[in-house]
C-alpha cells in the first residue's frame, strides 16, 4: 500500500483540501434496508453504523446542522429511471416500504433537514446545494451507506458544487472490506479529505463549538 500511495503522490494526487469554517454533517441513506440483518441489502458494517451515531451526537453537541438523506420511489419505480432498472433491490425503497425507513437509533430530529432522492448523489435533482448555500455551509462531513455508491456520488458532487468534502472514514460502510478500502483510497486521492472521528472532534473544538 505504501508503494501505491507513493505512486499516486508522485503523479500529483492526494493533495489536501482542508476544513472550512461552517460544517454540516450529511448522513447518507442510513435506512433499515442496510442495517437490519435479514434485509436483502444488509451491509454487515455495524462499526460504520455506530460511527454514524457517534458523528450525529458529536454534531448536535457542537450545534452543527445534521442533514439526512433518504431514497424514495413512486410505486413501480416510475421516477427511478435506468438506475431503478439496473438495481432490482431499489424496489425496497418504494414509498411505504418499511425497510426504507430510518432506524430508531439514528433518525432525524425536530428541525433536521431531510433530503429525499431517487439517484445515488444527494445533490442530483434535489435542493441540497441551495440549502447548504443558504445556511452558509462550506464543509460537508459525509457519512452513510454505501461508500462505493451513494457516499461516493454525493462526495463527488459536493466537490463539484463548491463545498469542501470530508469523508468520515469510521462512519461509512460497504458490503465488502476490499470495496470499502479501494473506494476510500480513490476518494482520498482525487475528491475529498479522509478524516476519522477523533479528527472531526478536534476540528469542531478548533471552531469553539464543543
Kinemage of the C-alpha trace (Angstrom):
@kinemage 1
@onewidth
@group {chain A} dominant
@subgroup {mainchain}
@vectorlist {calphas} color= white
{ca unk a 1} P 0.000 0.000 0.000
{ca unk a 2} L 2.887 2.374 0.676
{ca unk a 3} L 4.086 1.827 -2.906
{ca unk a 4} L 0.611 2.659 -4.171
{ca unk a 5} L 0.497 5.861 -2.112
{ca unk a 6} L 3.949 6.797 -3.360
{ca unk a 7} L 2.897 6.164 -6.955
{ca unk a 8} L -0.165 8.373 -6.668
{ca unk a 9} L 1.699 11.059 -4.747
{ca unk a 10} L 4.493 11.254 -7.304
{ca unk a 11} L 1.847 11.638 -10.029
{ca unk a 12} L 0.366 14.637 -8.220
{ca unk a 13} L -2.639 13.074 -6.471
{ca unk a 14} L -3.594 13.167 -2.800
{ca unk a 15} L -3.497 16.894 -2.109
{ca unk a 16} L -5.381 18.334 0.852
{ca unk a 17} L -8.486 20.498 0.642
{ca unk a 18} L -8.748 21.304 4.355
{ca unk a 19} L -11.642 22.179 6.598
{ca unk a 20} L -13.715 25.313 6.223
{ca unk a 21} L -15.415 27.409 8.893
{ca unk a 22} L -19.036 26.273 8.609
{ca unk a 23} L -19.568 22.495 8.543
{ca unk a 24} L -22.667 20.376 8.198
{ca unk a 25} L -22.945 16.633 8.710
{ca unk a 26} L -24.650 14.734 5.882
{ca unk a 27} L -25.753 11.218 6.821
{ca unk a 28} L -26.481 9.364 3.612
{ca unk a 29} L -29.193 6.696 3.392
{ca unk a 30} L -28.917 5.188 6.877
{ca unk a 31} L -32.006 3.102 6.186
{ca unk a 32} L -33.161 -0.148 7.743
{ca unk a 33} L -32.537 -1.810 4.368
{ca unk a 34} L -28.794 -1.573 5.049
{ca unk a 35} L -28.885 -2.106 8.815
{ca unk a 36} L -31.284 -4.953 9.584
{ca unk a 37} L -29.587 -8.338 9.337
{ca unk a 38} L -32.411 -10.067 7.463
{ca unk a 39} L -32.737 -7.285 4.859
{ca unk a 40} L -31.579 -8.074 1.284
{ca unk a 41} L -29.274 -5.036 1.234
{ca unk a 42} L -27.767 -5.639 4.689
{ca unk a 43} L -24.252 -4.199 4.599
{ca unk a 44} L -22.874 -6.011 7.633
{ca unk a 45} L -20.989 -2.964 8.905
{ca unk a 46} L -22.108 -2.398 12.485
{ca unk a 47} L -18.956 -0.405 13.212
{ca unk a 48} L -19.833 2.060 10.471
{ca unk a 49} L -23.385 2.466 11.759
{ca unk a 50} L -22.075 3.071 15.279
{ca unk a 51} L -19.694 5.619 13.770
{ca unk a 52} L -22.659 7.437 12.230
{ca unk a 53} L -24.389 7.524 15.607
{ca unk a 54} L -21.244 8.944 17.214
{ca unk a 55} L -20.902 11.570 14.483
{ca unk a 56} L -24.548 12.554 14.852
{ca unk a 57} L -24.161 13.060 18.605
{ca unk a 58} L -20.927 14.974 18.118
{ca unk a 59} L -22.552 17.317 15.623
{ca unk a 60} L -25.549 18.013 17.828
{ca unk a 61} L -23.333 18.770 20.822
{ca unk a 62} L -21.462 21.260 18.626
{ca unk a 63} L -24.647 22.831 17.167
{ca unk a 64} L -23.611 21.696 13.704
{ca unk a 65} L -26.509 21.054 11.279
{ca unk a 66} L -27.289 17.401 10.594
{ca unk a 67} L -28.838 16.599 7.225
{ca unk a 68} L -30.261 13.166 6.474
{ca unk a 69} L -30.822 11.729 3.017
{ca unk a 70} L -33.284 9.041 2.119
{ca unk a 71} L -34.345 7.219 -1.029
{ca unk a 72} L -37.985 7.037 -2.078
{ca unk a 73} L -39.503 5.921 -5.349
{ca unk a 74} L -43.026 6.115 -6.663
{ca unk a 75} L -44.838 2.766 -6.848
{ca unk a 76} L -43.227 0.737 -9.602
{ca unk a 77} L -40.181 2.997 -9.685
{ca unk a 78} L -41.541 5.308 -12.376
{ca unk a 79} L -39.292 8.142 -11.151
{ca unk a 80} L -36.193 5.937 -10.838
{ca unk a 81} L -35.246 5.710 -14.489
{ca unk a 82} L -32.463 3.353 -15.532
{ca unk a 83} L -30.984 3.361 -12.018
{ca unk a 84} L -34.117 1.604 -10.763
{ca unk a 85} L -33.955 -0.762 -13.729
{ca unk a 86} L -30.278 -1.542 -13.128
{ca unk a 87} L -30.541 -2.325 -9.395
{ca unk a 88} L -33.532 -4.538 -8.636
{ca unk a 89} L -33.039 -4.138 -4.876
{ca unk a 90} L -34.115 -0.499 -5.157
{ca unk a 91} L -37.707 -1.753 -5.070
{ca unk a 92} L -37.180 -1.845 -1.288
{ca unk a 93} L -37.331 1.958 -1.393
{ca unk a 94} L -40.757 2.331 -2.951
{ca unk a 95} L -42.965 4.692 -0.966
{ca unk a 96} L -44.385 2.972 2.101
{ca unk a 97} L -41.833 0.168 2.267
{ca unk a 98} L -40.737 -0.363 5.904
{ca unk a 99} L -37.085 -1.055 5.085
{ca unk a 100} L -36.803 2.416 3.548
{ca unk a 101} L -37.357 3.996 6.968
{ca unk a 102} L -34.746 5.180 9.461
{ca unk a 103} L -33.591 3.058 12.384
{ca unk a 104} L -34.763 4.359 15.762
{ca unk a 105} L -31.129 4.643 16.892
{ca unk a 106} L -30.319 7.175 14.171
{ca unk a 107} L -33.084 9.240 12.678
{ca unk a 108} L -33.931 12.900 12.046
{ca unk a 109} L -34.914 15.032 14.992
{ca unk a 110} L -37.162 18.051 15.071
{ca unk a 111} L -35.717 20.772 12.878
{ca unk a 112} L -33.393 18.497 10.907
{ca unk a 113} L -33.366 18.701 7.121
{ca unk a 114} L -34.257 15.516 5.231
{ca unk a 115} L -33.378 15.284 1.543
{ca unk a 116} L -35.379 12.747 -0.458
{ca unk a 117} L -33.674 11.479 -3.589
{ca unk a 118} L -34.062 8.923 -6.359
{ca unk a 119} L -30.453 8.667 -7.538
{ca unk a 120} L -27.084 7.996 -5.942
{ca unk a 121} L -25.979 11.575 -5.322
{ca unk a 122} L -27.844 13.582 -2.701
{ca unk a 123} L -27.261 16.644 -4.888
{ca unk a 124} L -28.786 15.281 -8.101
{ca unk a 125} L -32.342 16.507 -8.627
{ca unk a 126} L -32.635 17.899 -5.077
{ca unk a 127} L -32.352 21.245 -3.275
{ca unk a 128} L -29.326 20.193 -1.205
{ca unk a 129} L -26.821 22.610 -2.766
{ca unk a 130} L -29.103 25.624 -2.411
{ca unk a 131} L -29.965 24.609 1.151
{ca unk a 132} L -26.299 24.385 2.128
{ca unk a 133} L -25.584 27.733 0.491
{ca unk a 134} L -28.493 29.358 2.326
{ca unk a 135} L -27.105 28.038 5.623
{ca unk a 136} L -23.640 29.392 4.810
{ca unk a 137} L -22.136 25.899 4.854
{ca unk a 138} L -18.698 25.455 3.290
{ca unk a 139} L -17.736 21.973 4.554
{ca unk a 140} L -19.635 18.688 4.174
{ca unk a 141} L -18.804 15.967 6.711
{ca unk a 142} L -20.024 12.888 4.863
{ca unk a 143} L -21.117 9.547 6.298
{ca unk a 144} L -23.522 6.744 5.459
{ca unk a 145} L -24.152 3.818 3.115
{ca unk a 146} L -22.665 2.735 0.901
{ca unk a 147} L -19.158 4.070 0.411
{ca unk a 148} L -18.887 2.853 -3.189
{ca unk a 149} L -22.360 4.077 -4.107
{ca unk a 150} L -24.271 6.965 -2.629
{ca unk a 151} L -21.474 8.211 -0.349
{ca unk a 152} L -19.066 8.319 -3.276
{ca unk a 153} L -21.558 10.011 -5.615
{ca unk a 154} L -22.514 12.621 -3.009
{ca unk a 155} L -18.870 13.313 -2.181
{ca unk a 156} L -18.031 13.929 -5.825
{ca unk a 157} L -20.995 16.271 -6.253
{ca unk a 158} L -20.149 18.130 -3.038
{ca unk a 159} L -16.758 18.903 -4.580
{ca unk a 160} L -18.278 19.862 -7.924
{ca unk a 161} L -20.783 22.176 -6.221
{ca unk a 162} L -18.032 24.092 -4.430
{ca unk a 163} L -18.153 22.532 -0.947
{ca unk a 164} L -15.204 21.059 0.941
{ca unk a 165} L -15.909 17.300 1.112
{ca unk a 166} L -14.644 15.372 4.139
{ca unk a 167} L -15.431 11.655 4.269
{ca unk a 168} L -15.609 10.388 7.853
{ca unk a 169} L -13.924 7.026 7.407
{ca unk a 170} L -15.304 5.363 10.547
{ca unk a 171} L -18.855 6.437 9.721
{ca unk a 172} L -19.340 4.969 6.254
{ca unk a 173} L -19.541 1.355 5.214
{ca unk a 174} L -19.807 -1.043 2.312
{ca unk a 175} L -20.616 -4.685 1.619
{ca unk a 176} L -17.002 -5.811 1.320
{ca unk a 177} L -13.820 -4.599 3.091
{ca unk a 178} L -11.868 -4.520 -0.170
{ca unk a 179} L -14.521 -2.403 -1.863
{ca unk a 180} L -14.545 -0.107 1.172
{ca unk a 181} L -10.777 0.259 1.165
{ca unk a 182} L -10.494 0.826 -2.579
{ca unk a 183} L -13.177 3.497 -2.636
{ca unk a 184} L -11.822 5.349 0.379
{ca unk a 185} L -8.383 5.334 -1.218
{ca unk a 186} L -9.681 6.689 -4.507
{ca unk a 187} L -11.837 9.345 -2.837
{ca unk a 188} L -8.893 10.459 -0.732
{ca unk a 189} L -6.591 10.692 -3.716
{ca unk a 190} L -8.934 12.613 -6.020
{ca unk a 191} L -12.033 14.106 -4.476
{ca unk a 192} L -12.057 14.509 -0.693
{ca unk a 193} L -10.136 14.580 2.547
{ca unk a 194} L -10.445 11.481 4.732
{ca unk a 195} L -10.789 12.001 8.474
{ca unk a 196} L -11.578 9.767 11.451
{ca unk a 197} L -13.906 10.646 14.321
{ca unk a 198} L -11.118 11.933 16.571
{ca unk a 199} L -10.004 14.316 13.837
{ca unk a 200} L -13.571 15.543 13.388
{ca unk a 201} L -13.848 16.144 17.126
{ca unk a 202} L -10.614 18.143 17.098
{ca unk a 203} L -11.886 20.172 14.132
{ca unk a 204} L -15.103 21.063 15.926
{ca unk a 205} L -13.167 22.027 19.045
{ca unk a 206} L -10.953 24.288 16.924
{ca unk a 207} L -14.099 26.158 15.879
{ca unk a 208} L -15.025 26.655 19.530
{ca unk a 209} L -18.211 24.708 19.006
{ca unk a 210} L -17.650 21.964 21.602
